[in-house]
Amino acid sequence: MKLTKETFKKFREDLFVELNELIEQKNADYTAGSSVFANFEICEEIGIDRLHGLTIRFLDKVQRLKSYVKNGKLEVGDEGVEDVFKDFIGYSFLALGMLHEDQSIVGTRINHQKEKEEAEKRFRAEYFENPMMLEIKRQAAKNWNDRHAALLAAREKLAVRYTRDGISNTIADALNQMLGDVNEKNPFST
């Protein structure tokens, strides 16, 4: 029988009633009356997210469908290819339910992320504006400046000596490389 828009609509409505009943029955069997996702949440006990666990089971159904396409039949006699597609729909409902539940949790996660960011800002302000830390930073900057000034003075002495003694520019260049970049910025300055 060829489906028209009206008969296809009726077919979908009837199928969803059937699938809704089937999902309720299977949910009761698989979850023993606890969380509607209990049989997937058990995956979390071994470090697998429940949605990932559901996806693995969904992929098992894909494998069954691939077997049907390849062999033209399924070996389990009491389940046909229609059952595989019904399972796809059932798993899709479950996945969408998990995502819906997670969306309500996402708001909580966002709030936790904001709290974490605010705590980090408070820590940075207390840590970097702390008088003791400011003194340590000031002392490190002074030490860096003193070291840098000593390197510059040593370079000048060497340049004068090597120019006076007629040593080649290649050696002077090598010394410059060894002493470092005189234009290097003090990482401790503000």
C-alpha positions in Angstrom: 0.0 0.0 0.0 1.4 3.3 -1.0 1.3 5.9 1.7 -0.3 9.3 1.2 0.4 12.3 3.4 -2.7 11.4 5.5 -2.0 7.7 5.8 1.7 8.4 6.6 0.6 10.8 9.3 -1.7 8.1 10.8 1.2 5.5 10.5 3.5 7.8 12.4 0.9 8.5 15.1 0.2 4.8 15.6 3.9 4.0 15.5 4.7 6.6 18.2 2.0 5.2 20.4 3.5 1.7 19.9 7.0 2.9 20.5 6.1 4.9 23.6 4.6 1.8 25.1 7.6 -0.3 24.1 10.0 2.3 25.5 8.1 2.3 28.8 8.2 -1.5 29.0 11.9 -1.8 28.1 12.7 1.1 30.5 11.0 -0.8 33.3 13.0 -4.0 32.5 16.4 -2.3 32.1 16.2 0.2 35.0 14.2 -1.7 37.6 12.2 1.4 38.4 15.2 3.6 39.2 16.5 6.4 37.1 15.2 6.3 33.5 18.8 6.1 32.3 20.1 3.7 35.0 21.2 1.1 32.4 23.4 3.7 30.8 24.5 5.5 33.9 26.2 2.2 35.0 28.7 3.0 32.3 29.9 5.9 34.4 31.1 3.4 37.0 33.9 2.5 34.6 34.5 6.0 33.4 32.3 6.1 30.3 29.8 8.9 29.9 26.2 7.6 29.8 25.6 9.2 26.3 28.8 7.5 25.1 27.4 4.2 26.5 24.1 4.7 24.7 26.0 5.6 21.5 27.9 2.3 21.7 24.6 0.4 22.0 23.2 2.4 19.1 26.2 1.4 17.0 25.5 -2.2 17.9 22.2 -1.7 16.1 24.0 -0.2 13.2 26.1 -3.3 13.0 23.0 -5.4 12.9 21.6 -3.3 10.1 24.8 -3.6 8.2 24.6 -7.4 8.6 21.0 -7.3 7.2 22.1 -5.2 4.3 25.0 -7.5 3.5 23.2 -10.9 4.1 19.6 -10.0 3.4 18.5 -11.4 6.8 19.1 -11.3 10.5 20.1 -14.4 12.4 17.9 -13.7 15.5 14.6 -15.0 14.3 12.3 -13.1 16.6 13.6 -9.6 15.6 13.4 -8.2 12.1 14.9 -5.2 10.4 11.8 -3.2 11.5 12.9 -3.8 15.1 16.3 -2.4 14.4 14.8 0.8 13.2 12.4 0.9 16.2 15.5 0.6 18.4 17.1 3.5 16.6 14.0 5.6 17.4 14.0 4.4 21.0 17.7 5.1 21.5 17.2 8.5 19.9 14.5 9.3 22.4 16.8 8.3 25.2 19.7 10.3 23.8 17.5 13.4 23.4 16.2 12.9 27.0 19.8 12.8 28.3 20.7 15.9 26.3 17.6 17.6 27.6 18.5 16.7 31.2 22.1 17.8 30.6 20.9 21.2 29.2 19.2 21.9 32.5 22.5 20.9 34.2 24.5 23.1 31.8 23.1 26.2 33.5 24.5 24.9 36.8 27.8 24.2 35.1 28.0 27.7 33.7 27.3 29.1 37.2 30.1 26.9 38.6 32.4 28.1 35.8 31.6 31.7 36.6 32.3 31.1 40.3 35.6 29.5 39.4 36.6 32.5 37.2 35.7 34.9 40.0 37.7 32.9 42.5 40.7 33.0 40.1 40.3 36.8 39.8 40.2 37.2 43.5 43.3 34.9 43.9 45.2 36.9 41.3 44.3 40.2 42.9 45.3 39.0 46.4 48.4 37.2 45.1 49.8 39.9 42.8 48.7 42.9 44.8 49.9 41.4 48.1 52.7 43.7 49.5 55.1 40.8 50.0 54.6 39.6 46.4 55.0 43.1 45.1 58.3 43.4 47.0 59.5 40.0 45.6 58.7 41.2 42.1 60.4 44.5 42.7 63.5 42.7 44.0 63.5 40.3 41.0 63.3 43.3 38.6 66.2 45.0 40.4 68.3 41.9 40.2 67.5 41.5 36.5 68.4 45.1 35.9 71.7 44.8 37.9 72.6 41.6 35.9 71.6 43.3 32.6 73.7 46.3 33.5 76.7 44.1 34.3 76.4 42.3 31.0 76.3 45.6 29.1 79.4 46.8 30.9 81.2 43.6 30.2 80.3 43.8 26.6 81.6 47.3 26.3 84.9 46.4 27.9 85.2 43.4 25.6 84.3 45.5 22.5 87.0 48.1 23.4 89.6 45.5 24.2 88.9 43.5 21.0 88.8 46.5 18.8 92.1 47.7 20.4 93.7 44.2 19.9 92.3 43.9 16.4 90.3 40.8 17.0 87.9 40.0 14.2 84.2 40.9 14.2 83.3 37.2 14.0 84.7 36.7 17.5 82.9 39.8 18.8 79.7 38.6 17.2 80.1 35.2 19.0 80.6 37.0 22.3 77.5 39.1 21.7 75.5 35.9 21.1 77.0 34.4 24.3 76.1 37.4 26.4 72.5 37.6 25.0 70.3 40.2 23.6 71.0 43.6 25.2 67.6 44.8 24.2 65.8 42.0 26.1 62.9 43.4 28.1 62.9 42.9 31.9 60.2 40.3 32.5 59.7 41.5 36.0 59.1 45.2 35.2 55.6 46.4 35.3 
